[in-house]
Amino acid sequence: MTAQLDTALLVTVLAGGAIYLCLSRRFLRKLLGFLMLSNAANLVVLAMAGDPTGARAPTLHEGVDPATAVDPVPQALILTAIVIGFSVAAYLTVLLYRIYVDSGTATTPRLERIAGGSDGLDDGVIR
């Protein structure tokens, strides 16, 4: 198998697992799903950047052919996405902790019952 196929399979597995976790009722699984989806998106950008084999660092001096330099934009985008993903994950972790402290639970159906709503499973019919 080629490296591109390996990367595509890894992105597919990460994205599929992330969607499965995001659709869970537990907030911790939703948080882990968000982190996995963020990593899958970063891997897609990295794969789209191309193979850097034989490429040189993009330095500005004489004698360097710009066609052989690595494009620094995907690397900057991935680094920015990692920082943003970490900050959002930290915010969601604190939010999850506050929800757990205030309500005593971290699952969606229990929070809906505490709030006075229905979880849609009372009469066996999903609404």
WOCORKA-V732655 format. One record per run of one state. SS is the DSSP state (2 for helix, 1 for strand, 0 for the rest). FROM is the first residue (numbers start at 1). TO is the last residue. If there is no record, write none. Layout:
SS:FROM:TO
SS:FROM:TO
This chain:
0:1:2
2:3:22
0:23:25
1:26:26
2:27:48
0:49:55
1:56:56
0:57:65
2:66:68
1:69:69
0:70:72
2:73:103
0:104:106
1:107:107
2:108:115
0:116:127
